[in-house]
Amino acid sequence: MKHTAVISGVGMVPFAKPGASAPYYQMGAEAARQALADAGLDYAKVEQAYVGYVYGDSTCGQRALYPIGMTGIPVVNVNNNCSTGSTALFLARQAVESGAADCVIALGFEQMKPGALGSYYNDRPTPFEPFDRICEELVGQPEVPLAIRYFGGAGMAHMDKYGTKAETFAKIRAKASRHAARNPVALFRKEVTVEEVMDSPVLIGPMTRLMACPPTCGAAAAIVCSEAFARANALDHRVRILAQAMTTDTPSTFEARNMMQLVGYDMTRAAADQVYETAGIGPEELDAVELHDCFATNELLTYEALRLAPEGGGEQMVEDGDNTHGGRVVTNPSGGLLSKGHPLGATGLAQCTELVQQLRGQAADRQVEGARIALQHNLGLGGACVVTMYQAT
C-alpha cells in the first residue's frame, strides 16, 4: 500500500558567505530544530534521518543531529553533488510512501570555502573525467573554472541554436534580484538592473559575474510524514508530495556532444515528464517553480527542459514576463540560487522550504497569489536531477 507523504514542517537558516557562518553542525541542528518546531513535533517521534552535504567527513549528519537527540535512529548520510538536498528528500519520501517509516527528517547543510568549486581529492581520478573531456573539446578555455565553462558553454550552445541574446540571461538575473528583495533570508537583496548585470565582469562568453550564483554556507530541513501519522498527531498536513522523480545521465549526455545535454538537459526533461505523468498534472497548471539557477543561463535552459516553454521558447517567456509575478508561472520566488546563494547540500531543502511556505500562504511579500501546485527542480551535474511536485490540500 502506498502512503501519502506530506511535509509537516520546514526550517532554514539564513545563508551566509563562506567564513561568516556558524559551523556546519550548528547550522544543521538549527535548521532541524526549526523544522521540528514548525511541525510541532518532538524529535523522539522521528524514525529515520537522511542528511545531505557534499564537503565533509562521513558522519557529519550524526554530528548535526546528536545535539537534538541521540535516539538511536538510522542516520543516512547522502552526497549527490548539487542535488544532495533533494536526494535526501527523495529518500525520506520513499521511506514514508513505502510504509518503512511514518515520520522522517530530511536535512541538508554545507560549510563552504570561498571561490570556485573544486575537488578535495587530487590523488585519484575525478568522477567528472568524461564530462571534463567533452567540455574541453567543445568549450576549451582551461584557465576558466570548470562550473563556469560548463554552464557558460551551455548558454553559448543555446545562443548558437536559437539566437538567444545575452541580455536575456541578464533579465533573468535582474528578475531574481527583484524577487530576492522581498525575501528576508536571501543573502543578496539588492535589486540590480539588466545594465548592471551586463556591465559586471565577463566570466566566459555571455556570462558575467552577476549571472553566477555565489558559494554560500547554510542549512535547511523538512519533516516528511505519512498523512495518517500527521493527522493522528495533529501535525500540519496541508502540503503533500504529489509526485517525485530522480534521474541520472543517459548516453545522450555524452553522445549529443552538446553542452546543453552535458549539463543535464535530458536528465531534467526525463524527470519532469515522469512527474507530470505520475501526477496527471501538466506544466500549464503550475503556480510556482523553484528551479536550479546556479547560473542565469541554466535557468533559461530549465524553462524549456521542464516544458514551461517550448524548445527555443525560453527567451520569449522572459520577454513576456511569464516567469514572474503577474505572468504564467512565478519562477524562483525566493530569488533562487542567484540571490540566496548555493550551499550545495542545503539547496534542495531550501527550495522545499520556500514552496511549502508558498503553498501554505506564508510567504509574506513574495507570496504567489493563489498558489496551489508547485514544482521543485534540483540538478547536480554528473550526479542526478530531482523534480518534485507539491500540492496544497
C-alpha positions as CSV (number, residue, x, y, z in Angstrom):
1,M,0.0,0.0,0.0
2,K,1.3,3.4,-1.0
3,H,1.1,6.1,1.7
4,T,0.7,9.8,1.0
5,A,3.7,11.8,2.1
6,V,3.2,15.3,3.5
7,I,5.6,18.0,4.6
8,S,4.6,18.8,8.2
9,G,7.5,21.1,9.0
10,V,10.3,23.1,7.3
11,G,13.2,25.1,8.5
12,M,16.1,27.1,7.1
13,V,18.9,29.2,8.5
14,P,19.8,32.3,6.5
15,F,22.6,31.6,4.1
16,A,25.9,33.3,4.7
17,K,29.2,34.0,2.8
18,P,32.0,31.5,3.5
19,G,33.7,32.3,6.7
20,A,30.7,34.2,8.1
21,S,28.6,31.2,9.1
22,A,28.4,29.0,12.1
23,P,30.0,25.6,11.8
24,Y,28.1,23.0,9.7
25,Y,26.7,21.1,12.7
26,Q,25.3,24.1,14.4
27,M,23.6,25.3,11.2
28,G,22.2,21.8,10.6
29,A,21.0,21.4,14.1
30,E,19.3,24.8,14.0
31,A,17.5,24.0,10.7
32,A,16.3,20.7,12.1
33,R,15.1,22.4,15.3
34,Q,13.2,24.9,13.2
35,A,11.5,22.2,11.1
36,L,10.5,20.3,14.3
37,A,9.1,23.4,15.8
38,D,7.3,24.3,12.6
39,A,5.7,20.8,12.7
40,G,5.1,20.9,16.5
41,L,6.9,17.6,16.7
42,D,9.1,16.0,19.3
43,Y,12.3,14.6,17.8
44,A,11.6,11.3,19.7
45,K,8.9,10.6,17.2
46,V,11.3,10.8,14.2
47,E,12.1,7.3,13.0
48,Q,14.8,7.9,10.3
49,A,17.0,10.7,9.1
50,Y,18.6,11.4,5.7
51,V,21.3,14.1,5.9
52,G,22.9,15.6,2.8
53,Y,26.2,17.5,2.4
54,V,28.9,17.5,-0.2
55,Y,32.0,18.8,1.5
56,G,32.5,16.9,4.8
57,D,33.5,13.8,6.6
58,S,31.4,10.6,6.5
59,T,29.2,11.1,9.6
60,C,28.6,14.8,9.6
61,G,24.8,14.0,9.8
62,Q,25.2,12.4,13.2
63,R,27.3,15.4,14.4
64,A,24.4,17.7,13.4
65,L,21.6,15.7,14.9
66,Y,23.1,14.3,18.1
67,P,22.6,17.7,19.9
68,I,18.9,17.4,19.2
69,G,18.6,13.8,20.4
70,M,20.5,10.6,20.5
71,T,17.6,8.3,19.9
72,G,19.4,5.5,18.1
73,I,17.5,6.0,14.8
74,P,19.1,5.3,11.4
75,V,21.0,8.3,10.1
76,V,21.9,8.0,6.4
77,N,24.5,10.5,5.1
78,V,23.9,11.5,1.4
79,N,26.2,13.0,-1.2
80,N,24.9,13.6,-4.7
81,N,26.6,16.8,-5.8
82,C,24.3,19.9,-6.1
83,S,21.2,17.7,-5.9
84,T,22.2,16.4,-2.5
85,G,19.4,18.1,-0.5
86,S,16.7,16.8,-2.8
87,T,18.2,13.4,-2.8
88,A,17.8,13.3,1.0
89,L,14.2,14.4,0.4
90,F,13.7,11.7,-2.2
91,L,14.9,9.0,0.2
92,A,12.7,10.4,3.0
93,R,9.7,10.4,0.8
94,Q,10.4,6.9,-0.4
95,A,10.6,5.7,3.2
96,V,7.3,7.2,4.1
97,E,5.4,6.2,0.9
98,S,6.6,2.6,1.2
99,G,5.5,2.4,4.8
100,A,9.0,1.8,6.1
101,A,8.6,4.8,8.4
102,D,5.8,7.1,9.4
103,C,7.9,10.2,10.2
104,V,11.3,11.1,8.8
105,I,13.6,14.1,8.7
106,A,15.5,15.3,5.6
107,L,18.3,17.7,6.5
108,G,20.9,19.4,4.3
109,F,23.8,21.7,5.1
110,E,27.1,22.9,3.7
111,Q,30.0,24.8,5.1
112,M,31.9,26.0,2.0
113,K,35.1,27.8,1.2
114,P,35.4,31.0,-0.9
115,G,36.0,30.7,-4.6
116,A,35.2,28.3,-7.4
117,L,34.2,24.7,-6.6
118,G,37.0,22.2,-6.7
119,S,38.0,18.7,-5.8
120,Y,39.5,17.8,-2.4
121,Y,40.8,14.5,-3.7
122,N,43.6,15.2,-6.1
123,D,45.3,11.8,-5.6
124,R,42.7,9.9,-7.7
125,P,40.6,10.2,-10.9
126,T,37.7,12.7,-10.7
127,P,34.3,11.3,-11.5
128,F,33.9,14.3,-13.8
129,E,36.6,13.0,-16.2
130,P,34.2,12.1,-19.1
131,F,32.4,15.4,-18.6
132,D,35.6,17.4,-18.4
133,R,36.9,15.8,-21.6
134,I,33.9,16.9,-23.7
135,C,33.8,20.3,-22.1
136,E,37.4,20.8,-23.0
137,E,36.7,19.8,-26.6
138,L,33.6,21.9,-27.0
139,V,34.4,25.0,-24.9
140,G,38.2,25.0,-24.3
141,Q,39.4,27.9,-22.2
142,P,41.0,25.7,-19.5
143,E,42.0,28.8,-17.5
144,V,38.3,29.3,-16.6
145,P,36.9,27.4,-13.6
146,L,35.0,24.3,-14.7
147,A,31.5,25.2,-13.5
148,I,31.6,28.4,-15.4
149,R,32.8,26.7,-18.5
150,Y,30.0,24.1,-18.3
151,F,27.1,26.5,-17.8
152,G,28.6,29.3,-19.8
153,G,29.2,26.8,-22.6
154,A,25.6,25.6,-22.3
155,G,24.4,29.2,-22.6
156,M,26.5,29.7,-25.7
157,A,25.1,26.5,-27.2
158,H,21.6,27.8,-26.7
159,M,22.6,31.1,-28.3
160,D,24.0,29.3,-31.3
161,K,21.0,27.1,-31.8
162,Y,18.2,29.6,-31.1
163,G,19.7,33.1,-31.5
164,T,19.2,33.9,-27.8
165,K,20.6,37.2,-26.7
166,A,23.0,37.7,-23.8
167,E,20.6,40.4,-22.4
168,T,18.0,37.7,-21.9
169,F,20.2,36.0,-19.3
170,A,20.8,39.4,-17.7
171,K,17.0,39.8,-17.5
172,I,16.7,36.5,-15.6
173,R,19.3,37.8,-13.1
174,A,17.5,41.1,-12.7
175,K,14.3,39.2,-12.1
176,A,15.9,37.1,-9.4
177,S,17.1,40.3,-7.6
178,R,13.5,41.7,-7.6
179,H,12.2,38.5,-6.1
180,A,15.0,38.4,-3.5
181,A,14.3,41.9,-2.4
182,R,11.1,40.5,-0.9
183,N,12.8,37.6,0.9
184,P,14.3,38.3,4.3
185,V,16.5,35.2,4.2
186,A,18.1,35.9,0.8
187,L,21.8,36.7,1.0
188,F,21.7,39.3,-1.8
189,R,18.6,41.5,-1.5
190,K,19.8,44.5,-3.6
191,E,17.9,44.9,-6.8
192,V,20.1,45.0,-9.9
193,T,19.3,46.2,-13.4
194,V,19.9,44.5,-16.7
195,E,22.5,47.1,-17.4
196,E,24.3,46.4,-14.2
197,V,24.3,42.7,-14.9
198,M,25.7,43.2,-18.3
199,D,28.4,45.6,-17.1
200,S,29.7,43.2,-14.4
201,P,33.0,41.4,-15.3
202,V,32.7,38.8,-18.0
203,L,33.5,35.2,-16.9
204,I,33.1,33.5,-20.3
205,G,31.0,34.1,-23.4
206,P,27.7,35.7,-22.5
207,M,28.2,35.1,-18.8
208,T,29.0,37.9,-16.4
209,R,29.8,37.6,-12.7
210,L,26.3,38.7,-11.7
211,M,24.9,35.8,-13.7
212,A,26.6,33.2,-11.4
213,C,25.4,32.1,-8.0
214,P,27.8,32.6,-5.1
215,P,29.1,29.7,-2.9
216,T,27.5,30.1,0.5
217,C,27.0,28.3,3.8
218,G,23.7,27.3,5.2
219,A,21.2,24.6,6.2
220,A,17.6,23.6,5.6
221,A,15.3,20.7,6.7
222,A,11.9,19.2,6.2
223,I,9.8,16.8,8.3
224,V,8.2,14.2,6.0
225,C,5.3,12.2,7.4
226,S,2.6,9.9,6.2
227,E,-0.7,11.8,6.1
228,A,-2.2,9.3,8.6
229,F,0.6,10.0,11.1
230,A,0.3,13.7,10.6
231,R,-3.5,13.6,11.3
232,A,-3.1,11.2,14.3
233,N,-0.5,13.6,15.8
234,A,-2.3,16.8,14.9
235,L,0.5,17.9,12.6
236,D,0.3,20.2,9.6
237,H,-0.7,18.2,6.5
238,R,-1.7,21.0,4.1
239,V,1.2,20.2,1.7
240,R,1.7,16.8,0.1
241,I,4.3,15.5,-2.3
242,L,2.1,14.7,-5.3
243,A,4.9,13.2,-7.4
244,Q,8.7,13.0,-7.4
245,A,11.3,11.6,-9.8
246,M,15.1,11.2,-9.7
247,T,17.1,10.7,-12.9
248,T,20.7,10.3,-13.8
249,D,22.6,10.6,-17.0
250,T,21.8,8.5,-20.1
251,P,24.1,8.0,-23.2
252,S,22.8,11.2,-24.7
253,T,24.6,13.3,-22.1
254,F,27.9,12.4,-23.9
255,E,26.7,11.3,-27.4
256,A,24.9,14.5,-28.2
257,R,28.2,16.4,-27.9
258,N,26.3,19.5,-26.9
259,M,26.9,21.5,-23.8
260,M,23.2,21.7,-23.0
261,Q,22.9,17.9,-22.7
262,L,26.2,17.8,-20.9
263,V,24.8,19.9,-18.1
264,G,21.7,17.9,-17.6
265,Y,19.0,19.0,-20.0
266,D,17.9,15.4,-20.8
267,M,18.0,14.4,-17.1
268,T,15.7,17.3,-16.3
269,R,13.3,16.6,-19.2
270,A,13.1,12.9,-18.2
271,A,12.5,13.7,-14.5
272,A,9.9,16.3,-15.3
273,D,8.0,14.1,-17.7
274,Q,7.9,11.3,-15.1
275,V,6.4,13.7,-12.5
276,Y,3.8,15.1,-14.9
277,E,2.7,11.7,-15.9
278,T,2.5,10.4,-12.3
279,A,0.7,13.5,-11.0
280,G,-1.6,13.8,-14.0
281,I,-0.8,17.5,-14.0
282,G,1.0,19.3,-16.7
283,P,3.3,22.3,-16.7
284,E,0.4,24.7,-17.6
285,E,-1.1,24.1,-14.2
286,L,1.9,25.1,-12.1
287,D,1.7,28.2,-10.0
288,A,5.3,28.4,-8.7
289,V,8.6,26.8,-9.5
290,E,11.9,26.8,-7.6
291,L,14.5,25.6,-10.2
292,H,18.2,25.2,-10.2
293,D,19.5,28.6,-11.3
294,C,23.2,28.0,-10.4
295,F,23.8,30.3,-13.4
296,A,21.3,32.5,-15.3
297,T,22.0,30.5,-18.4
298,N,20.8,27.3,-16.7
299,E,17.5,28.9,-15.6
300,L,16.7,29.6,-19.3
301,L,17.6,26.1,-20.3
302,T,15.5,24.7,-17.5
303,Y,12.4,26.6,-18.6
304,E,12.5,24.5,-21.7
305,A,13.6,21.2,-20.1
306,L,10.7,21.5,-17.6
307,R,8.3,22.3,-20.5
308,L,7.5,25.7,-19.0
309,A,8.3,27.0,-22.5
310,P,8.8,25.1,-25.8
311,E,12.2,24.3,-27.0
312,G,13.8,27.6,-28.1
313,G,11.0,29.5,-26.4
314,G,12.7,30.3,-23.2
315,E,13.7,33.8,-24.4
316,Q,10.1,34.6,-25.3
317,M,9.0,33.5,-21.9
318,V,11.4,36.0,-20.4
319,E,10.4,38.8,-22.8
320,D,6.7,38.2,-22.0
321,G,7.2,38.3,-18.2
322,D,5.8,34.8,-17.9
323,N,8.5,33.9,-15.3
324,T,7.5,36.4,-12.6
325,H,4.5,37.7,-10.6
326,G,1.6,38.5,-12.9
327,G,2.9,36.1,-15.5
328,R,2.1,32.5,-16.2
329,V,4.3,30.8,-13.6
330,V,6.5,32.5,-10.9
331,T,10.0,31.0,-11.2
332,N,12.2,31.2,-8.1
333,P,10.0,33.5,-6.0
334,S,12.7,33.1,-3.3
335,G,15.3,34.8,-5.5
336,G,16.8,31.4,-6.3
337,L,20.4,30.4,-6.0
338,L,21.4,33.6,-7.8
339,S,20.3,35.6,-4.8
340,K,20.1,33.2,-1.9
341,G,23.4,31.5,-2.7
342,H,24.1,27.8,-3.2
343,P,25.3,25.8,-0.1
344,L,25.2,22.5,-2.1
345,G,23.7,20.2,0.5
346,A,21.1,22.7,1.7
347,T,19.9,23.9,-1.7
348,G,17.2,21.3,-2.4
349,L,15.7,21.5,1.1
350,A,15.8,25.3,0.9
351,Q,13.7,25.1,-2.3
352,C,11.3,22.7,-0.5
353,T,11.0,25.2,2.4
354,E,10.2,28.1,0.0
355,L,7.5,26.1,-1.8
356,V,5.9,24.7,1.3
357,Q,5.6,28.3,2.7
358,Q,4.2,29.4,-0.7
359,L,1.5,26.7,-0.7
360,R,0.6,27.4,2.9
361,G,0.2,31.1,2.1
362,Q,3.0,32.0,4.5
363,A,5.4,33.7,2.0
364,A,4.5,37.3,3.0
365,D,5.6,39.9,0.5
366,R,6.9,37.3,-2.0
367,Q,3.6,35.3,-1.9
368,V,2.5,33.8,-5.2
369,E,-1.2,34.6,-5.4
370,G,-3.4,31.6,-5.2
371,A,-0.6,29.1,-5.2
372,R,-1.9,25.5,-5.2
373,I,0.6,23.5,-7.3
374,A,4.4,24.0,-7.2
375,L,7.3,22.3,-8.8
376,Q,10.9,21.9,-7.5
377,H,13.9,21.2,-9.7
378,N,17.3,20.5,-8.2
379,L,20.2,19.5,-10.5
380,G,23.6,18.0,-9.7
381,L,26.0,17.9,-12.6
382,G,27.2,14.4,-13.0
383,G,25.0,13.3,-10.2
384,A,21.3,13.5,-10.5
385,C,18.2,15.6,-11.2
386,V,15.3,15.5,-8.8
387,V,12.0,17.0,-9.7
388,T,9.2,17.2,-7.0
389,M,5.6,18.3,-7.4
390,Y,3.8,19.6,-4.3
391,Q,0.1,20.3,-3.9
392,A,-1.8,22.3,-1.3
393,T,-4.7,20.2,0.0
